[in-house]
Amino acid sequence: MYRLSFIIDEIYNKYLPLTEKAGISLNLDFPDPTVKIKEPSKIKADLDKHVSSALGRTIKGEISIRISQGKIIIKDTGTVLSKPMIALLSTERVSVKSKVGFGTTVTIETD
């Protein structure tokens, strides 16, 4: 088992300077840093991919990363994704939703 906080910390610190430079807020809500996961490399790859994608879509506004009940939830205020793109990005463990006026939400299952 691997502590999720190590992955979150690495990804957050990787993207914080980039979001600050772009004028985007990067928010983190991680109430329990003792959470452990089984597949750290897969979770890290998914998290990195989707935070990077959110940064590419978001011109101004914010990106938030929240950990809750075995899930990592990434929300952004960027451009809305098309249905084919949502289907392409969604996997067995990753769920993507996008709505005009609300941005995009990516949920990554950690269990």
N, C-alpha and C positions, 0 to 999 in steps of 0.2 A: 504494500500500500504506500502511496505517495501523497504528501500534503499538497492539496490544491493551491494553497496560499503561495507556494514557491512559483508555480506557473503563472498565477494571476499577477504576482509582483513583477515577474520578468516581462510579461506582455505589457502591463501597465507602464512600467518604466521605459520600455521600448517606444511606445506610442505617445507618451506624454509630451516630450519635446516637439514632436511632429504636430500634434493637435494644438499646442500652444502657439507654434509658429503660424499655423493656419487660422488662428483665432477661434478655435473650436474648444468647447469645454469637454474634458474627459472625466466623467464621474465614476466612482467606484463605491459599491455597496456590498460589503463582504462582512456580515456580522459574526461569522464563526470561522476564524482562521485555522481551526484544528481539523477541518473536514479533510478526509482522505479519499483518494480515488484509485482505481485499479489500472487504468490505461493512460498514464500521463502523456506519452508521446502523441497519441491520437487526440486527446483533449487539447493539448498545446497546439497541435497543427490546426485543429478546427477553430480554436480561439484566435490564433494568429491570423488565419485566413479571413475570418469574418470581421475582426476589428480593422484589418487592413482595408477590406471592402467597404466598411462603413466610413472610414476616413476618406476613401476615394469618392464616395457619393455625397459627402456632407461638405457643403461650401461654407456654411456658418451654422451656428446652433450648438448641438451637443451630441455626444456619444456617451452612453452609460453602460456599465458592466455591473450586473447584479447577480449574486449567487443566492439561490433560494431553493430549498427542498430538493437537492440533487440535480439542480439545473443551473446553467450559466445563461443569463439572459442579456443579450446585447441589443440595445435600442439606439436608433439614430434618427436625426431629424432631416436626413438627406433625401435625395430624390427617391421616388417610388419605383419599385422593381416591377417588371412585367410578369405575367403569369408563367410564361416559359422560363424566365430567369429564376423565378421562385422554385419551380419544379426542378430545375437544374441544380440549384444550391441545396435543396432539401435532400436528406439522406435518412437512413434508418435511425440515426441518433440526432440529426439536426433538422429542426423545423423552422421554416422561414415564412413570415407573413409581412405584407407590405400594403399600406393603405394611404391614399391621398390625404394630406393634412395631418397624418400621424407618423409618417416615415416607415422605417423597416424594423422588425423585431426578429431576431434570430435566437432560438432556444436550443441549447446544446445539453443533451442528457449526459450526466456524469456517472450514473450508476450502471 
